[in-house]
């Protein structure tokens, strides 16, 4: 059998698996090596993506392309939709791994060579956890940025070409295998770029003029901007303050980072963990005081902006902008436009002035308080005070805004507390009551039931009623039972505004026995929450009891009484999981008979006189509840 397996594999694979003589060891070793099919999917995808005709033989090229595509298609063959989704997730993982920067090659190798294939979420988590640390050529943790660089000649731009360390240190493209560039900058893969002006960076070891001369030149440019005169033919790459607005933002193709000298333009700023140095046109270096985020418009946000103290201008790095926002910038003689890739949506625009491209300030979403706060509130559609302060920052000192229209149109009720702050200290001092009904289906003539709940113990008494007018007689019976059995008197009766609680006879009985009647406000059942929740609990339990054994609906009265019996003998969260029945009857057992399933079949002993000796001794019945005695 093992020989059959040897003949079914390729020669290269057989050389690896030949030492394993049994079928189990042979198959186990092959599974350990080739179980990670994401490596095969990666290779197949790589072959499809790297297809390129190298000669004029079209037949062989089509054959290679067809073979590569068929190999990739075989991977997506599956029996179920779940298997197809899993294979698609692996394909998406391969696409992500192929698009990674070379600094993440170790993560790609771990995934492709691992024993287990991670999920998509696991792969994303691992990639996000990989630290990104950029170091300069001297391997010191210092970021060096060039900005405001004066252009050198051709010799200056090529003077440091020999510092690449020879051919051994040059990068190699993984697509065309040529030296000097990587795959993300390969012209053979992405095409040649359009004609563009290249700005060479200055070598900081050289300086054409001193710091004093540079500062004097800046003062000269500032004075010339404040006193405009005839245009001069002198051209320069140094930047002066613009008189067109406060702290304008200027595009700079030679700056490698965004730079700002206005601390108030930052929406968030923090101290840099690693020092950043800016190389200016004089050749000197200036350390940044912070790094943060600047929001120029809702769609144009600059991240990692360096804050340079006393810097009189703001620079937008063209390279940083296009990389971070995935956009393109189109320049003309008098203006420029920033557009989003794919959609072409306009992100920003600007104009040219004195050889520089200035970003056009976007209209702010904030409003300026030129009128009274009440008038602005009315004009903006009666927003809340917090929203109005966000739209009009100058109104942040206002504590309240009186608007009668908002009181009439937006008035809401105060929130009810989830739990009562006070609770009675002994049994039967406060009784909560509520009437449920009428029911659409009568239960042997009964249409209503009334509940009486003791607030201290949460013990519940339920009485069935045919009419609402029976409430007085039932309450008198309940009052006498409490007085005779427990020697207690009811002090407070709390109910809703149902009319049966306000009959003259009922009110007279309460006043004659010194019972205070507390009723809720109109249309506010939340104030009688204990009785309302108890009714819901009883109905839900009764419904479940009847549905469990298919008891007819007209037995809902028996189901409600059974539900009350069982609920009284269950722990209640309202009284710290104590049992209500045990609080009122501490010496009585919870159940005098073992609990039975409501609606089950039961047999009752027949004690009728005159029975024949051969007659049945029991009667088959249906269990419908417990005795209340």
C-alpha positions, -999 to 999 in steps of 0.1 A, spaced: 0 0 0 29 24 8 43 17 -27 11 30 -42 15 62 -22 51 65 -35 40 63 -71 13 90 -66 36 118 -56 61 138 -76 98 129 -75 108 160 -55 82 152 -28 91 115 -28 127 123 -19 114 140 13 89 113 22 109 82 12 123 75 47 87 68 60 79 32 54 44 29 67 13 44 52 4 62 85 38 78 90 40 86 53 5 103 53 11 120 87 44 136 75 28 147 42 -1 163 62 23 181 84 42 196 54 13 204 31 -17 210 54 -12 247 52 -28 252 18 -24 290 20 12 285 8 -1 269 -24 -27 296 -28 0 322 -23 22 306 -50 -8 302 -74 -18 338 -70 18 349 -74 21 330 -107 -11 346 -120 -1 381 -109 34 378 -124 23 366 -158 43 384 -185 50 376 -221 88 374 -225 89 367 -263 66 367 -293 54 331 -289 18 337 -281 8 300 -280 32 292 -251 22 323 -233 -15 315 -235 -7 280 -223 11 292 -192 -16 317 -185 -43 290 -188 -24 266 -165 -19 293 -139 -55 303 -139 -68 267 -138 -45 260 -108 -60 290 -90 -96 280 -99 -91 245 -85 -85 260 -51 -120 274 -50 -138 242 -57 -160 234 -26 -191 214 -16 -208 240 6 -212 277 9 -193 277 42 -163 261 25 -164 287 -3 -165 315 23 -135 300 41 -115 297 9 -124 333 0 -111 345 34 -78 327 27 -77 344 -7 -82 378 9 -54 370 33 -31 362 4 -40 395 -12 -31 413 20 1 394 24 12 402 -12 5 439 -7 26 442 25 57 464 27 90 446 28 93 454 65 65 430 72 81 400 54 87 382 87 49 382 94 42 369 59 68 341 63 53 331 97 18 328 82 29 309 51 52 285 70 30 280 101 13 248 111 -21 265 115 -38 290 92 -49 321 112 -83 337 107 -87 370 89 -92 388 122 -62 372 138 -40 382 108 -52 418 110 -46 419 147 -10 406 142 -3 431 116 -16 460 137 6 449 166 38 449 146 57 480 158 69 504 131 102 521 139 121 542 113 158 549 119 183 570 99 214 556 83 235 561 115 211 537 134 202 564 159 166 569 170 164 604 155 141 615 126 157 640 103 134 660 80 142 684 53 121 714 47 126 748 32 156 735 13 174 758 -11 180 740 -45 215 729 -53 230 724 -88 232 691 -105 265 683 -88 250 689 -54 221 666 -60 245 638 -71 273 643 -46 261 616 -22 254 590 -47 283 569 -36 269 565 -1 246 536 -11 272 510 -1 278 496 -36 256 471 -55 254 448 -25 234 474 -6 210 483 -34 174 471 -33 162 445 -58 127 445 -73 108 412 -67 88 418 -99 113 424 -127 144 413 -106 163 445 -115 184 464 -91 179 499 -77 142 499 -69 115 479 -51 82 464 -65 60 494 -52 81 517 -74 87 494 -104 80 512 -137 74 479 -155 45 471 -131 30 505 -125 40 523 -157 62 554 -161 52 585 -143 42 618 -160 67 645 -164 73 662 -130 97 687 -116 122 671 -92 135 691 -62 168 679 -49 175 679 -11 203 698 4 232 681 21 233 694 56 271 694 57 271 722 31 258 758 36 258 787 12 252 814 38 252 817 76 223 818 101 226 856 104 224 861 66 195 837 65 175 857 91 184 890 74 170 876 42 138 866 58 133 901 73 139 915 38 113 892 23 88 901 50 92 938 45 89 934 8 56 914 12 42 942 35 52 969 9 44 954 -25 62 970 -54 72 962 -89 78 925 -95 114 914 -94 130 889 -117 148 872 -87 135 837 -81 139 819 -47 128 788 -29 126 805 5 91 812 19 79 843 35 46 851 53 16 857 32 -4 888 35 -35 872 21 -45 856 54 -34 845 88 -10 816 88 -17 803 53 -9 768 43 16 764 14 23 733 -6 60 723 -6 72 694 -28 106 695 -11 93 691 24 93 655 38 69 664 66 41 688 74 53 718 94 34 745 113 44 773 137 9 781 149 1 761 180 -36 771 178 -41 753 145 -35 719 161 -66 700 172 -44 676 192 -7 677 199 18 657 220 55 656 227 74 635 202 88 602 216 117 604 192 134 638 184 126 653 150 150 677 134 142 701 105 170 710 81 163 746 69 177 764 39 207 778 59 218 743 66 211 744 103 188 720 121 158 730 142 141 705 167 103 701 166 85 709 198 56 686 192 37 665 167 0 665 163 -31 666 140 -44 696 121 -79 697 106 -80 721 76 -115 710 65 -140 682 71 -123 662 43 -87 674 47 -70 663 79 -32 663 83 -16 638 107 19 639 121 23 676 117 55 689 133 52 720 155 83 743 151 84 772 175 84 807 160 80 793 125 62 820 105 46 797 79 28 764 75 40 738 50 21 709 35 43 681 24 32 669 -10 45 634 -5 30 630 29 -4 643 17 -6 619 -13 4 589 8 -18 595 38 -50 606 20 -46 584 -12 -52 614 -34 -38 631 -64 -29 668 -68 -33 685 -101 -13 718 -106 -20 745 -133 -4 778 -138 -29 796 -115 -44 770 -93 -43 734 -81 -69 708 -70 -67 678 -46 -89 649 -56 -96 615 -40 -85 585 -60 -112 564 -75 -141 588 -68 -126 620 -80 -142 638 -51 -127 673 -45 -109 674 -12 -93 708 -14 -81 735 -38 -59 766 -39 -43 793 -60 -8 804 -70 7 836 -57 43 849 -61 55 815 -72 39 796 -43 7 775 -41 -15 785 -12 -43 763 1 -77 779 -1 -92 782 34 -124 761 37 -155 777 50 -158 767 87 -188 749 100 -189 773 129 -211 803 129 -202 837 142 -225 854 167 -235 885 149 -270 885 163 -285 877 197 -283 840 209 -321 837 209 -322 848 172 -295 824 162 -313 796 181 -345 804 161 -327 806 128 -309 773 132 -340 753 139 -341 754 178 -311 731 185 -301 722 220 -278 745 239 -249 721 237 -252 718 199 -256 756 196 -223 761 215 -206 737 191 -218 756 161 -212 791 177 -181 789 199 -186 825 211 -217 814 230 -198 789 253 -203 812 283 -241 810 281 -255 787 309 -292 786 299 -314 796 269 -350 804 276 -372 793 247 -409 788 252 -413 770 219 -388 744 229 -406 739 262 -439 734 244 -425 712 216 -398 692 234 -411 688 269 -405 654 285 -414 638 318 -388 632 345 -374 598 348 -389 574 373 -365 558 398 -358 521 392 -362 513 429 -380 530 457 -358 549 480 -379 541 511 -395 508 522 -418 500 551 -402 483 581 -429 457 591 -456 436 575 -490 449 564 -481 485 569 -484 492 532 -506 472 508 -504 477 470 -535 467 450 -546 466 414 -575 452 394 -568 432 362 -594 427 335 -619 423 320 -608 391 302 -622 383 268 -628 347 280 -647 342 312 -634 316 337 -665 300 350 -682 334 353 -651 353 365 -638 383 344 -614 400 368 -590 394 396 -576 418 422 -542 415 439 -531 427 473 -493 428 478 -476 434 511 -447 458 505 -426 444 534 -427 407 525 -440 409 489 -465 382 498 -494 383 473 -531 375 477 -553 370 446 -591 370 445 -612 363 414 -641 387 407 -671 387 384 -677 424 386 -657 454 397 -683 462 423 -672 432 444 -639 450 453 -654 464 486 -665 430 500 -633 413 490 -612 440 506 -633 438 538 -627 400 539 -589 405 533 -588 432 560 -605 410 586 -582 381 577 -551 402 583 -565 415 616 -576 382 630 -548 359 618 -518 382 623 -531 408 647 -521 436 623 -539 465 608 -534 480 574 -521 515 575 -517 525 538 -535 513 507 -518 523 474 -536 519 441 -542 535 408 -571 558 399 -596 531 390 -631 542 399 -638 511 420 -613 523 446 -632 556 449 -667 544 455 -683 562 485 -687 529 505 -651 520 498 -638 554 508 -660 554 539 -646 520 551 -610 532 547 -616 564 566 -635 546 594 -605 523 600 -579 550 597 -564 536 564 -547 562 542 -555 558 505 -526 568 482 -534 569 445 -512 576 415 -512 606 393 -535 604 362 -520 583 333 -489 574 355 -490 536 361 -453 538 369 -461 551 404 -480 518 411 -451 497 398 -452 470 424 -488 460 416 -483 465 378 -452 442 377 -469 416 399 -499 415 375 -475 410 346 -456 382 365 -489 364 373 -502 366 337 -469 354 322 -467 325 346 -503 315 341 -499 317 303 -469 294 305 -487 269 327 -516 266 303 -495 264 272 -473 237 287 -501 211 290 -526 226 265 -551 235 292 -582 253 278 -582 291 280 -613 293 302 -592 278 331 -572 310 333 -586 317 368 -572 284 381 -538 291 364 -536 326 380 -543 312 415 -517 284 409 -492 310 397 -497 331 428 -493 300 450 -459 292 434 -446 327 432 -452 332 469 -429 303 475 -400 314 453 -371 337 462 -378 374 453 -350 397 442 -369 427 456 -362 414 492 -327 401 487 -338 367 474 -359 358 505 -391 337 502 -423 358 508 -442 329 523 -415 322 548 -414 358 560 -452 358 568 -453 321 580 -418 314 593 -428 281 609 -449 266 581 -434 243 554 -434 257 518 -454 228 504 -478 206 523 -480 184 492 -453 178 466 -456 202 437 -473 188 406 -473 199 369 -503 221 362 -527 203 339 -512 169 344 -533 137 349 -540 128 386 -561 101 403 -584 110 432 -595 83 457 -632 77 455 -648 77 489 -684 78 478 -707 55 498 -725 25 482 -697 16 458 -696 -19 445 -666 -40 455 -656 -43 418 -660 -6 411 -629 16 405 -614 31 436 -601 62 420 -613 89 396 -591 101 368 -588 139 369 -568 169 358 -546 188 383 -557 225 383 -541 240 414 -536 239 451 -559 245 481 -555 280 496 -562 267 531 
